[in-house]
Amino acid sequence: MARTRTTDAEDLPRYFVWVRGLEGPEPQKWTAMDFGVGDWKRPLVLAYLELPQDERRLTLSALARRYPPPRVDLS
């Protein structure tokens, strides 16, 4: 019998993030807003939101519908 791991809301990603992708904004879920060594990720982040505990279990597509991508200047 397979065991399923129960996850607490604290174990789930806390942030919904829009990053600059190759074809426009792409949604991601992050566990921490750690921008890395030398802040190399910072220019890639377009927008972020700390998720309430009840939204942390939502799928990425559901969050993307709820929080649409930011407008990006293509120039």
Residue pairs with C-beta under 8 A, 6 or more apart in sequence:
9 53
9 54
9 56
9 57
12 31
12 56
12 57
13 29
13 30
13 31
13 51
13 56
14 30
14 31
14 32
14 50
14 51
14 56
15 29
15 30
15 31
15 32
15 33
15 48
15 49
15 50
15 51
16 27
16 28
16 29
16 48
16 49
16 51
16 55
16 63
16 67
17 27
17 28
17 29
17 30
17 45
17 47
17 48
17 49
18 25
18 26
18 27
18 28
18 45
18 46
18 47
18 48
18 69
18 70
19 25
19 26
19 28
19 44
19 45
19 46
20 26
20 43
20 44
20 45
20 46
20 72
24 69
24 72
25 46
25 69
25 70
25 72
27 60
27 63
27 64
27 69
28 60
29 60
29 63
30 48
33 48
35 41
35 42
35 45
46 69
46 70
46 72
47 69
47 70
49 67
51 58
51 63
55 63
55 66
58 66
